[in-house]
Amino acid sequence: MAFRKSLVTSSALVKTERRFERGATSGRLMRFVAYLTVYCHLFWANPAQAQVSSGAQARDAPGRRLHGLAALSVGRGLRFNNPYRLASPLGDSSESVSLSATYLDLMLGALGTGSSFQHGAAVSGNVALDGIGQFGVTPSYLVQYRLSPMLGLRGRLGVPVVVAPDTTWGLEAAVGPNLGVAFGLGVMAELVGSVFLGAATEETSVTAIPMLSVQLGLFFDHEVSL
């Protein structure tokens, strides 16, 4: 009887040891699977995250995108020196402040992207709509401060070159708001200050003609990727 009990006890011990061995083996296997899962996650996730990060950096990198601009405006200004006795004086004499001709201005330009300030360049051509036929071209440095996604404040600094009727040049600065409406279209206004060099008169060898103009127009803004 004692012999049988010892056999039963030995058998139970063997079964218990086997259960522990199987449990230990199962635990090691589970730890191995866990390590393998973590390794695979790190191996595959990091390159994917790096690709996403590099893609986002490429999209956000400056110089990758441009805003193409086109604007059509109508303006008129005040001429503060009238050495040639031009028409439309506002005072009692021909030397007083006078009105300039109404003109049409067409501008083409490009702006870089940025969170607030955007820099670029533009070329504009303007033609007189009344009076003496005049045509000029103005290359300009362009800068825009974005007040909101739809509203911006744009400024430019350029060198206007009058091609006809007589060739001359000057300096020009302009600033004004622009408001996007829909589909890249918007409205704009500009206050333009300029100084032109004129030909000699009987009183002076070189004349300087300062002007202050206001122009209103429409613009089209289209973002392009390089």
Protein Blocks (a to p, Z undefined) as FASTA:
>chain_A
ZZmmmmmmmmmmmmmmmmmmmmmmmmmmmmmmmmmmmmmmmmmmmmmmmmmmmmmmmmmp
ghkaccddddddddddddfbdfkopghiablbfkbccddddddddddddddddfkbccdd
dddddddfehjddddddddddddddfbfkbccdddddddddfbfbdcddddddddddddf
behiacddddddddddddddfkbmbdcdddddddddddddddddZZ
